[in-house]
Structures are given as structure tokens and as C-alpha cells.
């Protein structure tokens, strides 16, 4: 259950309650729900019903998905569920579920417009391609982590054979739509399922970067097989409540990666619930979700937008000079620009510990368009925007390789120093040269003597960076050699 309110063109979560009912596990071979499964569902809805009493009925949507599409006695469950909630329960068809999932992703997830969205549910898997706000191919496949658990892991053993059967069956389900999906030309793949969330949590716990790849999935499969029994499944970062359906969800995801030739996948910021909510509010989908998020946070914390722009302009100028030597890609540029936009939000709390406050706020704010790993990187960059450098916080993030995080930190710090006068007409004409990871700042002749405060800050910066073995040199050259 998700309860939200609209705030500045986005949604603000007021309450979220989640209970695992696993209704699909109650389907027998004739697709009839057992009394025990239905009672689990009704009990969950009784819990939810108290909160719904305070919300106007016109502002409530209750939907049911794959299991109640399949169940022959679904009417029995739905009639009592509607009575408990005091609201009608609508069973949505597979394509509608896929469309809503895509809308939820489009409203909350940044990156290229052309995307493939994957959502592995308990009883179905949705595969959707689209461009921007428009879903183009909608497929709802009859396979899910609960149904695959009952079919291929019912003996609770984890073996090569179990996984092979589950993956082979998933391949057969995907095969009729695989060519059509591959021909769409999507540029980013986004996962919106509990399985993808669980994998992301495992990767974070084990210090991997955030990109899910086939090789990482196969490594997790081998770790699962080594545990032999479902009840003994222990993988660092995997929660107890997710463990039961993890192998079945993993086998489906591996098959999807193989069948659709997916290079990598990231975690979506929202899915079905968010799609429903944004549809109720009739909010437009912005092309650049991250830009909307940054604007909202700047307004909320009264950030000096002009100063943020000066720092961003300098940082991007520096990026263009060193990107090739330091192997920084466009993703690094976007994240550096985002850090510049947010670097002063800590001032809204207190100047003395501005970087720490900024880091804390970014760690705990909802940032639509940014993945959890990207939030950790931004938090680490803002914590290290000036003063002594805590390289460990940068090395613990997993959005980009550690060396790239170090390099972005260096550029951000320098941009803040050079923009410290808060005036456009005092920004120097300067150049950055790179020799390996020795960074040389080339300044106009006598600039340091004419700007003693910034010169002092730069000399201190040389020391701060030197303490973590980042070599920084200052040079002055006359105009003929500059």
C-alpha cells in the first residue's frame, strides 16, 4: 500500500506498508486458490483497510494482477476483498499492468529515453519497450518468481539441474517475443522487480558496482547452488524474506538477459504503484527527471542557483580538459554537474558543517531519477567538497569505478575554490593539464599574487590532495606561453 501527496510536480510518500502474501503459491493445478491463500490475502487487506478510511474513495485505486487473472475462483476472493477495503478491486489485464509499470519507471527513472523495462512479479513477468513517456511494446508473460518456485524448486533443492530447467522454461516463454523486443533499439535496460531490488542489495553489500550483468547473475547462481538447500540459502546482502523466491526470480532474469542479449541493467526508481499514482494525479512526464529533482531540491533548501551554475560551469570546463586522459564518460559528467547543483544545500542547516549536512541530506532525500548507488556517490562527493579528504567514503560508493569518483571529487573541489568570489567577472582563464594522475593547474602570470585569498586556498588544497596521494601542481605562465 502506497499513500502519497503531490509536491512540486512529483510525489511525496506519506506511508508505505508492504506484506508478502504470495497469493500465487495458493494456486493448485486447476488454478483454484486455496482457502489458506485467500485468508492470507484478506488478513493483509484488513491491515491496510484502517488507513483507507481517512482517504476519499475517489482518491483510492485498488488493483489485482497476475494471480487473480489466473484464478478460476477469483470472484470469491475479490468480493470479500472489496468488502474489507470498502473499495472496488479491479483486476487489470497483463498489457495494462505492463503499461502502468512503464509509466512508473518513466516518471521516476533517469537515463536515455529509449528503454526496455523488466518486471518479474510473483505470477507474471512484464517486458516493455518505449521512448520517453510512450510505451510501445507491451508483453505480460505467464511466469513469475512464485510460480517458478512451485514448478522448478518445489523440492527446495538448489542444483544445476533445477536452475537449468527453470531457465529453459523461461527461454521458451520469452522466445515468441524476443526478436520484436530486440529490434526496438532500446538504449537502457531497467529492472523494476523485487528480484532486481534483491540483486542490487546483494551487490551493494558485496562492494560491486550498480550495473547488473549476466556474469554477475551467473556468479550469484553458483553461490546459490553451493548452498544446496533453499532453507540454507545465505548470500551476503540477501534478506531472509526475499530468499525463498530468489533462485526462481534469478533463473528468470538470467533467461531474459540471455534471450534479449542485455549488456547491463540498472534498478528502476518506481514501477506499478508509481504508475498508478502518477496516473491518478495526471502529472506530465518530464523528459529530464533529474533536472526536475535538482530544481525542486534547490528551491526547497534555498540554494543560490547562480552560484551553483558558476561552479557547474567551471567543473564542466575542467571535465572537458581532462575527460580523455582520465577516462571520464558522459555519465561522470552528469553526476559531476548534479553535485555542483546541490553542493550548498548543507548551508540551509549550518555553515560550520555544511559538507556533512549536505552529505546527510542527499543520503536521506528521495531523489527521483537517481539510483541508490548514484545517491551514495553524490553524498560522498558533497562530504568531500572542501577540507580534509575522506577517500574511504568515495571508495565505498558503487555508482562508478573508484578512480573516477576520486577524479570527480578533485574537479568539484577546484571548481568551488575558483568560484568562491561568487561573481562571474572574477573567474580566471585557466587550463588543466594531466600527466598520469598528476594534475597541473596552469594560471595566467601573477594571478596568484593578485588573488592572495584564493592562492592560499589553492596551496592548502595542494596539501589536502597530497595527503591522499593526489598530486596537484600550480603553474603560472605569461600570455605568450599560455
C-alpha positions in Angstrom: 0.0 0.0 0.0 1.4 3.4 -1.0 0.0 6.7 0.3 1.3 9.9 -1.3 0.6 13.5 -1.9 1.7 15.7 -4.8 4.6 18.1 -4.2 6.2 20.3 -6.9 5.3 18.0 -9.8 6.5 14.9 -8.0 5.0 12.6 -5.3 5.9 12.7 -1.7 5.4 9.4 0.1 3.4 9.7 3.3 3.1 6.0 4.1 4.2 2.7 2.6 3.1 -0.7 4.0 4.3 -3.9 2.4 3.4 -7.5 3.3 4.4 -10.6 1.4 1.2 -12.7 0.9 2.5 -14.9 -2.0 -1.1 -15.5 -3.3 0.2 -17.3 -6.3 1.6 -20.1 -4.1 -2.0 -21.0 -3.3 -3.0 -21.9 -6.9 -3.5 -25.6 -7.4 -3.1 -27.5 -10.7 -6.6 -26.4 -11.7 -5.8 -22.8 -11.0 -8.0 -22.5 -8.0 -6.9 -20.5 -4.9 -6.8 -22.4 -1.6 -8.8 -21.1 1.4 -5.5 -20.6 3.2 -4.0 -18.4 0.5 -7.2 -16.3 0.3 -7.3 -15.9 4.0 -3.6 -14.6 3.9 -4.7 -12.0 1.4 -7.8 -11.0 3.3 -5.8 -10.6 6.5 -3.3 -8.3 4.7 -6.2 -6.2 3.4 -7.7 -5.9 6.8 -4.4 -4.4 7.9 -4.5 -1.9 5.1 -8.2 -1.0 5.4 -7.7 1.1 8.6 -5.6 3.7 6.7 -8.0 3.8 3.7 -10.9 5.1 6.0 -9.2 8.5 6.1 -8.9 8.9 2.3 -11.7 9.9 -0.1 -12.8 6.9 -2.2 -12.3 8.9 -5.4 -8.6 9.1 -4.5 -8.1 5.4 -4.0 -7.2 2.7 -6.6 -7.0 -1.0 -5.7 -5.7 -3.3 -8.4 -5.0 -7.0 -8.6 -2.6 -8.6 -11.1 -1.4 -12.0 -12.4 -2.7 -14.4 -9.7 -6.2 -13.1 -9.8 -6.1 -13.1 -13.6 -5.4 -16.8 -13.5 -7.5 -17.9 -10.5 -10.8 -19.5 -11.5 -12.3 -18.6 -8.1 -11.0 -15.1 -8.2 -14.6 -13.7 -7.8 -14.8 -15.2 -4.4 -11.6 -13.5 -3.3 -12.4 -10.2 -4.9 -15.9 -9.9 -3.4 -14.7 -10.3 0.1 -11.6 -8.1 -0.5 -13.8 -5.3 -1.8 -16.0 -5.6 1.3 -13.0 -5.4 3.6 -11.5 -2.4 1.9 -14.7 -0.6 1.2 -13.5 0.0 -2.3 -13.8 -2.0 -5.6 -10.9 -4.2 -6.6 -10.0 -4.0 -10.3 -8.3 -7.0 -11.9 -6.0 -5.4 -14.6 -5.0 -7.3 -17.7 -1.4 -8.1 -18.5 -0.9 -5.3 -21.1 -2.4 -2.7 -18.7 -0.1 -3.9 -15.9 2.9 -3.6 -18.3 1.8 -0.1 -19.4 1.5 1.1 -15.7 4.8 -0.4 -14.9 6.4 1.6 -17.8 4.7 4.8 -16.6 6.1 4.3 -13.1 9.5 3.9 -14.5 9.2 6.8 -16.9 8.2 9.1 -14.0 11.0 8.1 -11.6 14.0 6.8 -13.5 16.6 8.9 -15.3 18.8 8.0 -18.3 18.2 7.7 -22.1 14.6 8.0 -23.4 14.6 4.6 -25.3 14.3 1.9 -22.7 13.5 -1.7 -22.0 11.7 -2.3 -18.7 11.7 -5.7 -17.0 9.4 -6.5 -14.0 9.4 -10.0 -12.6 6.4 -10.4 -10.4 5.0 -13.4 -8.4 2.8 -14.8 -11.2 3.8 -12.8 -14.3 6.8 -11.0 -15.9 6.3 -7.8 -17.8 8.6 -6.8 -20.6 8.0 -3.3 -22.1 9.9 -1.1 -24.5 9.2 2.6 -25.0 10.5 6.0 -25.8 10.1 8.8 -23.3 6.6 8.7 -21.9 5.2 6.4 -24.5 5.2 2.6 -24.1 5.5 0.9 -27.5 5.7 -2.9 -26.9 3.8 -4.4 -24.0 4.2 -8.0 -23.1 2.9 -9.8 -20.0 4.3 -13.4 -19.8 2.9 -16.1 -17.6 5.9 -16.8 -15.5 6.9 -15.4 -12.1 9.2 -16.0 -9.1 6.4 -17.6 -7.1 5.0 -19.9 -9.9 8.6 -20.9 -10.9 9.4 -21.7 -7.3 6.5 -24.1 -7.2 7.3 -25.7 -10.5 11.1 -26.0 -10.5 12.2 -25.6 -6.9 9.4 -27.4 -5.1 11.8 -29.9 -3.6 13.7 -27.0 -2.1 17.0 -28.1 -3.5 19.3 -25.8 -5.4 21.2 -27.7 -8.1 22.4 -27.1 -11.6 19.5 -29.2 -12.9 16.9 -27.1 -11.1 18.3 -23.9 -12.5 18.7 -25.4 -16.0 15.1 -26.5 -16.1 13.8 -23.1 -14.8 15.9 -21.2 -17.2 15.0 -23.4 -20.2 11.3 -23.0 -19.4 11.7 -19.2 -19.1 13.5 -19.2 -22.5 10.5 -20.9 -24.1 8.1 -18.3 -22.7 10.3 -15.4 -23.9 11.1 -16.8 -27.3 8.0 -15.7 -29.2 8.6 -12.0 -28.3 12.4 -11.9 -28.2 13.1 -10.7 -31.7 10.4 -8.0 -31.5 11.9 -6.6 -28.3 15.5 -6.7 -29.6 14.5 -4.8 -32.7 13.2 -1.9 -30.8 16.7 -0.4 -30.4 16.4 0.5 -26.7 19.5 2.1 -25.2 19.0 1.4 -21.5 17.6 -1.6 -19.6 15.8 -1.0 -16.3 14.6 -3.6 -13.8 11.6 -2.9 -11.6 11.1 -6.1 -9.8 11.8 -7.4 -6.3 14.3 -9.8 -7.8 16.3 -6.9 -9.3 16.0 -5.0 -6.0 17.4 -8.0 -4.1 20.3 -8.4 -6.6 21.1 -4.7 -6.2 21.1 -5.1 -2.4 23.5 -8.0 -2.7 25.8 -6.1 -5.0 25.9 -3.1 -2.6 26.7 -5.4 0.4 29.5 -7.1 -1.5 31.0 -3.8 -2.9 30.2 -4.3 -6.6 29.2 -1.5 -8.9 25.5 -1.0 -9.6 25.4 -2.4 -13.1 23.7 -5.8 -13.2 25.4 -8.0 -15.8 25.0 -11.6 -16.9 28.3 -12.6 -15.5 27.3 -11.3 -12.0 24.0 -13.1 -12.3 25.8 -16.4 -13.1 28.1 -15.9 -10.1 25.1 -15.5 -7.8 23.6 -18.7 -9.3 26.7 -20.6 -8.4 26.7 -19.2 -4.9 23.1 -20.3 -4.5 23.9 -23.8 -5.8 26.7 -24.1 -3.3 24.2 -23.7 -0.5 22.4 -26.9 -1.8 19.1 -26.2 0.0 16.6 -23.3 -0.2 16.4 -23.2 3.6 20.2 -22.9 3.8 20.5 -20.1 1.2 22.8 -17.5 2.6 24.3 -14.8 0.4 25.7 -11.6 1.8 23.1 -8.9 1.3 20.1 -11.2 0.6 17.3 -10.7 3.2 15.6 -13.6 4.8 12.2 -12.6 3.5 13.4 -12.5 -0.1 15.5 -15.7 0.0 12.6 -18.1 -0.7 11.8 -16.7 -4.2 15.3 -15.5 -5.0 16.5 -18.6 -7.0 13.4 -18.7 -9.1 13.5 -15.0 -9.9 17.2 -15.2 -10.6 16.6 -18.1 -13.1 14.0 -16.0 -15.0 16.3 -12.9 -15.0 19.2 -14.9 -16.4 17.0 -16.3 -19.2 15.8 -12.7 -20.0 19.4 -11.5 -20.2 20.4 -14.3 -22.5 17.3 -14.2 -24.7 17.4 -10.4 -25.2 21.2 -10.1 -25.2 21.2 -7.5 -22.5 24.5 -5.9 -21.7 23.6 -4.5 -18.3 20.6 -3.4 -16.2 20.0 -0.8 -13.5 17.3 -0.6 -10.8 14.2 1.5 -11.6 13.0 4.2 -9.2 9.4 3.1 -9.4 7.0 0.6 -11.1 3.3 -0.4 -11.0 2.4 1.6 -7.8 4.1 4.7 -9.0 2.5 4.3 -12.4 -1.0 4.2 -10.8 -0.3 7.2 -8.6 1.1 9.4 -11.3 -1.9 8.5 -13.5 -4.3 9.5 -10.8 -2.6 12.8 -10.3 -2.4 13.3 -14.1 1.1 14.7 -13.8 3.1 15.1 -17.1 6.2 13.1 -17.6 9.3 15.3 -17.9 12.0 14.4 -20.3 14.7 15.1 -17.8 13.6 13.7 -14.4 16.9 14.5 -12.8 16.7 18.2 -13.7 13.2 18.4 -12.1 14.6 16.7 -8.9 17.5 19.1 -8.8 15.3 22.2 -9.2 12.9 21.0 -6.5 15.7 20.5 -4.0 17.4 23.8 -4.8 14.1 25.6 -4.2 13.4 23.6 -1.0 16.8 24.4 0.5 17.1 27.9 -0.9 20.2 27.2 -2.8 22.0 30.1 -4.6 21.2 28.9 -8.1 23.5 31.4 -9.8 26.5 30.2 -7.7 25.6 26.6 -8.3 25.7 27.5 -12.0 29.1 29.1 -11.7 30.5 26.0 -10.0 28.9 23.8 -12.6 30.3 25.8 -15.5 33.8 25.6 -14.1 33.5 21.9 -13.3 32.3 21.1 -16.8 35.1 23.2 -18.3 37.6 21.2 -16.2 35.9 17.9 -17.2 36.3 18.7 -20.9 40.0 19.2 -20.4 40.7 16.0 -18.5 38.0 13.6 -19.6 40.1 11.8 -22.3 43.2 11.4 -20.1 41.2 10.3 -17.1 38.7 8.1 -19.0 35.6 10.0 -17.7 32.4 9.3 -19.6 29.2 11.3 -20.0 27.7 9.6 -17.0 30.5 11.1 -14.9 29.8 14.5 -16.4 26.1 14.3 -15.5 26.9 13.2 -11.9 29.5 16.0 -11.5 27.0 18.5 -12.7 24.4 17.2 -10.2 26.9 17.5 -7.4 27.6 21.1 -8.4 23.9 21.9 -8.3 23.5 20.5 -4.8 26.8 21.3 -3.1 25.5 24.2 -1.0 22.3 22.6 0.4 24.0 22.0 3.7 24.2 25.8 4.3 20.4 25.7 5.0 21.2 23.9 8.2 24.6 25.4 9.3 27.7 26.8 7.7 30.2 25.2 10.0 29.4 21.6 9.0 28.0 22.4 5.6 29.6 19.4 3.7 28.4 16.9 6.4 24.9 18.3 6.4 24.8 18.2 2.6 26.0 14.6 2.5 23.4 13.6 5.1 20.6 15.3 3.3 21.4 13.7 -0.1 21.7 10.3 1.6 18.2 10.6 3.1 16.2 12.6 0.5 14.1 10.9 -2.2 15.8 11.7 -5.5 13.7 10.6 -8.4 15.9 9.9 -11.5 18.9 8.9 -9.4 19.7 5.3 -8.5 20.6 4.4 -4.9 24.2 4.0 -6.0 24.2 7.4 -7.6 22.8 8.9 -4.4 25.7 7.4 -2.4 28.2 8.9 -4.9 26.6 12.4 -4.7 26.6 12.1 -0.9 30.3 11.2 -0.8 31.3 14.0 -3.2 29.4 16.6 -1.2 31.0 15.4 2.0 34.4 15.9 0.4 33.8 19.2 -1.3 36.4 21.0 0.8 38.6 20.5 3.8 40.4 17.2 4.6 39.5 14.4 2.2 37.9 11.1 3.4 38.7 8.9 0.5 37.1 5.9 2.1 33.6 7.4 1.5 34.4 7.7 -2.2 35.7 4.2 -2.4 32.6 2.7 -0.7 30.2 4.1 -3.4 29.4 1.7 -6.3 27.9 4.0 -9.0 31.2 4.4 -10.9 34.8 3.0 -10.6 36.6 4.2 -7.5 39.3 6.2 -9.5 36.6 8.1 -11.4 35.0 9.0 -8.1 38.3 10.4 -6.9 38.7 12.4 -10.2 35.2 13.9 -9.9 36.0 14.9 -6.4 39.1 16.7 -7.4 37.3 18.7 -10.1 34.4 19.6 -7.8 36.8 20.9 -5.1 38.7 23.1 -7.6 35.6 24.5 -9.2 34.3 25.5 -5.7 37.6 27.3 -4.9 37.8 29.2 -8.2 34.2 30.3 -8.0 34.4 31.4 -4.3 34.1 35.1 -5.1 30.6 34.4 -6.3 31.0 36.7 -9.3 31.2 35.9 -13.0 33.8 38.5 -13.8 36.4 37.1 -11.3 36.6 33.6 -12.9 40.2 33.1 -14.2 41.2 31.9 -17.6 42.9 28.7 -16.6 43.8 25.3 -18.0 44.2 21.8 -16.5 47.0 19.6 -17.8 47.2 15.9 -16.8 50.3 13.7 -16.6 49.0 10.3 -15.4 47.0 11.4 -12.3 49.3 14.4 -11.6 47.0 17.4 -12.1 48.6 20.7 -13.1 46.7 23.9 -12.9 48.1 26.4 -15.4 47.2 30.0 -14.4 47.9 33.4 -16.0 51.2 35.1 -14.9 51.0 36.7 -11.5 47.4 35.5 -10.9 48.3 34.0 -7.5 49.9 37.2 -6.3 46.9 39.3 -7.4 44.4 36.9 -5.7 46.0 36.1 -2.3 43.0 34.5 -0.6 42.3 32.0 -3.4 46.0 31.5 -3.7 46.2 30.5 -0.1 43.2 28.2 -0.6 44.9 26.6 -3.5 48.1 26.0 -1.6 46.0 24.4 1.2 44.3 22.3 -1.5 47.6 21.1 -2.8 48.3 19.8 0.8 44.8 18.2 1.2 45.1 16.3 -2.0 48.7 15.3 -1.3 47.6 13.7 2.0 45.6 11.1 -0.1 48.3 10.8 -2.8 46.5 13.0 -5.3 49.3 15.1 -6.8 48.3 18.7 -7.6 50.7 21.3 -9.0 50.3 25.0 -9.7 52.0 26.8 -12.6 51.9 30.4 -13.9 52.7 31.3 -17.5 52.7 34.6 -19.3 50.3 35.2 -22.2 52.7 34.2 -24.9 53.2 30.7 -23.4 49.7 30.2 -22.0 
